[in-house]
Amino acid sequence: MAISGNDLSLRTISTLHTNHFLRTAMVLFVGLFMLFEEGDAADANKEESKVPPYTLPDPLVNNAGQSVNTPEQWTNGRRDELFQIFSDQVYGKSLAPPKATKSTVHQRDAIGGKAIRKEVRLEFEGETGQCLMDLTIYQPKNAAGPLPVFVGIHVFDKNHEPPLPGGRIVKEGKPIPEGIDPKLLPGAETIQRILERGYAVATIEPDGISADDANTFLKGALTIDWPADKKGRTPNDPGALSAWAWAISRAVDYFATDKDFDATKVIAIGHSRRGKAALWAGANDARLAAVISNESGCGGAALSKRIFGETVAHINDRFPHWFCENFRQYNNQEEKLPVDQHELIALIAPRPVYIGSAEQDLWADPKGEFLSALNADPVYRLLGTRGLGGVKEMPPLNTSVGETIGYHVRSGEHSLSDLDWMLYLDWADRVIPKSAK
Ligand code: GCU
């Protein structure tokens, strides 16, 4: 019922005031909480003129100082060197695949009969423990053949059908109240567009694999090979990002067992921390056909040595469970890092990779993300692709550029918006061979 000014009784007015007061107090409280917990640090550099001089390591010069001139030298030597450095110094060792997996699938019609919603529970058995993950998939009904599929962590809110725009999403183990970030997730319409374009889309709930919590992240996939209460982790034991990357690989395992999907056409996608996990998954698992990083920032697509926005010290202080302990050596000492994030992008080559930034998301350093793409380009070219397609400068807003490496900077803030999705779909249509759709 609509209330007009004349209808307002004193009681209604005071309730409205109280509600307004409570709402304002809640928004302020949540805002302050997010500022402290999630938002930018007050000391973060947001000015290009304050970026210090830095030297990026050359992905095409090996540890012995020799240049890498052929695809073979990259594939049979240099790539492994770089992968080892990221494993030892940044994300931690990769997790072994499970010894056994049990899957239970429930499916039903969804989105007014246009789609099928599959709820898949995967239970993993390791040397010393078990863990589980839920994978929720929307796929177009009556699809002609095995489907290419986008998959990532918290890609949409699996608790609603159809998924709600800006629906509940959990950060730091706590639900974000509705309205805080209305564009964080694609809405029902975007999910329908994805399906109409001939793709399935799947979301991973990673809490059973590794919760996003410094006190409990070891429970789950990180216990499969060693007990969670093991005293004294080694400095290159993996953190939550490695566990989340492992979860993405387990989704690929599942797609390979379900004839509705083409497991050679799996595109990992992730926003922010989940974009970091998608990139590391792409480096670990050559079965991933392509990777999309949406505003993954520090420890994702952004260069660390620029010291712009979030730094290595910020991220290790606030999220000590994401990386391996060795990464802390580079707190305020980015110049000592033996790698930078353009080399993470290069580890995905020659498979397609897309980096999406947002203009106002300075915490994630849009320019540093673009420069990663640009500095990964020589590896993509060595491997025979067109890489960034000759682009050398950041493109105008909301314009997708590049080829095997795609890039855009969207106007607005930190989110995985519908526009981002549309640009990713257009690019996926170009880089994922049509024959499979
Ligand atoms: C924090 C964190 C970022 C991360 C982001 C997110 O802002 O500092 O590194 O990408 O949360 O996941 O939304």
Boltz pocket constraint, residues with backbone or C-beta under 6 A from the ligand:
constraints:
  - pocket:
      binder: B
      contacts: [[A, 37], [A, 38], [A, 39], [A, 40], [A, 271], [A, 272], [A, 273], [A, 274], [A, 295], [A, 296], [A, 297], [A, 298], [A, 310], [A, 315], [A, 318], [A, 363]]
      max_distance: 6.0
